[in-house]
Structure formats: structure tokens, C-alpha cells
Amino acid sequence: MMKTRRLSQGVTLMTLIASTLYAQAAPQTQERTIRRLPIERNEPLAITDTKVNGRSVSFDQKFVANDDWIRSLVISVKNKSDKLILFAELDLFFPRPTNSKNQLAMFNLLFYGNHPLLTRPPTPDERLAGIAPGETVEIGFSVQNFVGLQQFLA
């Protein structure tokens, strides 16, 4: 599911990943599903494609993948606005085990741009780099962020 809000010339996108990600045993192939929050009016970014292991997958459609499928997750977004977007973040929500107090857990290290822009204004040089109007970029996990996700889910 996805929700957007503007932050200091940036955008935060939220995506719900509904799937068991890591098992204790050897990687297993099973059905997975990616869901999106309802699209809000005037969202500046549009998700144009979602890929797992290089293959396009549709929201709310089951696909088969191993336990480490999220390592290859790449989401393509297009700037629908008439402004340069300096930062975009995709927040991932994961279902908790049924015996957990909380229904969902959030992890938000899937982003485009300079993360410190969430807490400070951009420098003059930073104002020149971003997702231009009409431009499409791919957002995926860095190695460091994927390691952090594995630790979070453990």
C-alpha cells in the first residue's frame, strides 16, 4: 500500500509488502504479494513498474519467489509533477507474526536521493540534482540497507 506526503522538496512513498520474508531453514519458494496503499489525490510520483528478480510483478497479484526475493525488489517511479523531486522514500510495512502485539512493522530504507534532506534544507548544489518532471528512476535496496532490513526482520 502506498501513501505520499511532501517533505522539504521530497516525497515519502509507503508500500506494504505482504509476505513471509525469511525462514530459519534453507530458502524456500512460495507465493508472495505486494500491496499498495490507495493512491492519494495529487501524488507527485507514480509507480510505473515493480520488479522482483528482474520480472515485473503487479500489486495484489501473487508471484512465486524464494525467501530472499526482496533483495532484488526494484520499484520504478515517475515524477508526475512540474517540480524537481530531490528525495523520495518508500516505506515498507511487513505483517507481524500472528502472536505479535502489533499488526504491522515498518522499515523505510528504500529511497532515492539524499536522506538528510528530511531534516534540513537542501544546499544550492543539491537543488540541482533530483528526479526531473517526467523522468522515471528505479529505486532498490543498497547492500547496506538490505543488511539492515535482514537485521530488522530477524
C-alpha positions as CSV (number, residue, x, y, z in Angstrom):
1,M,0.0,0.0,0.0
2,M,1.3,3.5,-0.7
3,K,0.8,6.9,0.7
4,T,2.5,10.1,-0.2
5,R,3.3,13.3,1.7
6,R,5.6,16.2,0.8
7,L,8.7,16.7,2.9
8,S,11.2,19.5,2.1
9,Q,11.0,19.2,-1.6
10,G,10.8,15.5,-1.3
11,V,8.3,12.7,-1.3
12,T,7.6,9.8,1.0
13,L,6.0,6.8,-0.5
14,M,4.7,3.9,1.5
15,T,4.4,0.4,0.3
16,L,3.1,-2.7,2.1
17,I,4.8,-5.9,1.5
18,A,2.6,-8.8,2.5
19,S,4.8,-11.9,2.6
20,T,6.9,-14.1,4.8
21,L,10.4,-13.0,4.0
22,Y,13.0,-15.1,5.8
23,A,12.7,-18.6,7.2
24,Q,15.1,-20.2,9.5
25,A,15.8,-23.1,7.2
26,A,17.1,-23.1,3.6
27,P,15.4,-20.6,1.2
28,Q,12.0,-21.8,0.1
29,T,10.0,-20.9,-2.9
30,Q,6.4,-19.7,-2.0
31,E,3.7,-17.3,-3.1
32,R,4.3,-13.6,-2.3
33,T,2.1,-10.5,-2.6
34,I,2.9,-6.8,-2.8
35,R,0.1,-4.4,-1.9
36,R,-0.1,-0.6,-2.2
37,L,-2.0,2.0,-0.1
38,P,-4.7,3.8,-2.0
39,I,-3.4,6.5,-4.4
40,E,-3.9,9.9,-3.0
41,R,-5.0,12.9,-5.0
42,N,-2.2,14.9,-6.5
43,E,0.6,12.4,-5.7
44,P,3.7,13.8,-7.4
45,L,5.2,10.3,-8.1
46,A,3.6,7.4,-9.9
47,I,4.8,3.8,-9.6
48,T,5.3,2.7,-13.2
49,D,6.8,-0.8,-12.5
50,T,7.7,-3.2,-9.7
51,K,10.2,-5.9,-10.4
52,V,11.4,-8.9,-8.4
53,N,14.3,-10.9,-9.8
54,G,14.1,-8.8,-13.0
55,R,10.5,-9.7,-13.7
56,S,7.6,-7.3,-13.4
57,V,5.0,-8.1,-10.7
58,S,1.6,-6.5,-10.2
59,F,0.2,-5.2,-7.0
60,D,-2.2,-7.6,-5.3
61,Q,-1.2,-10.4,-7.7
62,K,0.6,-13.4,-6.2
63,F,4.0,-14.3,-7.6
64,V,6.4,-17.2,-6.7
65,A,9.8,-16.3,-5.2
66,N,12.4,-17.5,-2.7
67,D,12.8,-16.2,0.8
68,D,15.4,-13.6,-0.3
69,W,13.2,-12.1,-3.0
70,I,13.1,-8.7,-1.6
71,R,16.9,-8.3,-2.2
72,S,16.0,-7.9,-5.9
73,L,13.0,-5.6,-5.4
74,V,13.2,-2.6,-7.7
75,I,10.4,0.0,-7.9
76,S,10.3,2.4,-10.9
77,V,8.7,5.8,-10.1
78,K,7.9,8.7,-12.5
79,N,7.8,12.3,-11.5
80,K,4.3,13.5,-12.4
81,S,4.8,17.0,-11.0
82,D,6.3,20.0,-12.7
83,K,9.0,20.3,-10.0
84,L,12.3,18.6,-9.4
85,I,12.0,15.9,-6.6
86,L,15.1,15.8,-4.5
87,F,14.2,12.9,-2.2
88,A,11.7,10.0,-2.4
89,E,11.3,7.3,0.2
90,L,9.4,4.1,0.1
91,D,8.2,2.9,3.5
92,L,7.8,-0.9,3.6
93,F,5.3,-2.5,6.0
94,F,5.6,-6.1,6.9
95,P,3.0,-8.3,8.6
96,R,4.0,-9.4,12.0
97,P,3.6,-13.0,13.3
98,T,0.1,-13.7,14.5
99,N,1.1,-13.8,18.1
100,S,2.6,-10.2,17.9
101,K,1.0,-7.2,19.7
102,N,1.4,-5.1,16.6
103,Q,-0.2,-5.9,13.3
104,L,2.5,-4.3,11.1
105,A,6.1,-3.3,11.3
106,M,7.7,-0.6,9.2
107,F,11.1,-0.3,7.6
108,N,12.0,2.6,5.4
109,L,15.4,2.3,3.9
110,L,14.3,2.2,0.3
111,F,14.8,5.7,-1.1
112,Y,16.1,7.9,-3.8
113,G,18.3,11.0,-3.1
114,N,20.0,12.3,0.0
115,H,18.3,11.1,3.2
116,P,19.4,14.1,5.4
117,L,17.1,16.3,3.3
118,L,14.3,15.0,5.5
119,T,15.7,17.1,8.4
120,R,17.4,20.1,6.7
121,P,17.0,22.3,3.6
122,P,19.0,21.4,0.5
123,T,22.2,23.2,-0.4
124,P,22.3,25.1,-3.7
125,D,24.1,22.2,-5.3
126,E,21.6,19.7,-4.0
127,R,18.8,21.7,-5.5
128,L,20.2,20.9,-9.0
129,A,20.0,17.1,-8.7
130,G,16.8,15.0,-8.5
131,I,14.0,13.4,-10.4
132,A,13.1,15.9,-13.2
133,P,9.5,16.3,-14.3
134,G,8.5,13.4,-16.5
135,E,11.7,11.4,-15.5
136,T,11.5,7.8,-14.3
137,V,14.0,6.3,-11.9
138,E,14.4,2.9,-10.3
139,I,14.6,2.6,-6.5
140,G,16.1,-0.6,-4.9
141,F,18.0,-1.6,-1.8
142,S,21.6,-0.7,-1.4
143,V,23.7,-3.5,0.1
144,Q,23.9,-1.7,3.4
145,N,20.2,-1.1,3.6
146,F,19.4,-4.7,2.7
147,V,21.6,-5.9,5.6
148,G,19.7,-3.5,7.8
149,L,16.4,-5.0,6.6
150,Q,17.6,-8.5,7.4
151,Q,18.6,-7.4,10.9
152,F,15.2,-5.7,11.3
153,L,13.3,-8.7,10.3
154,A,15.3,-11.1,12.5
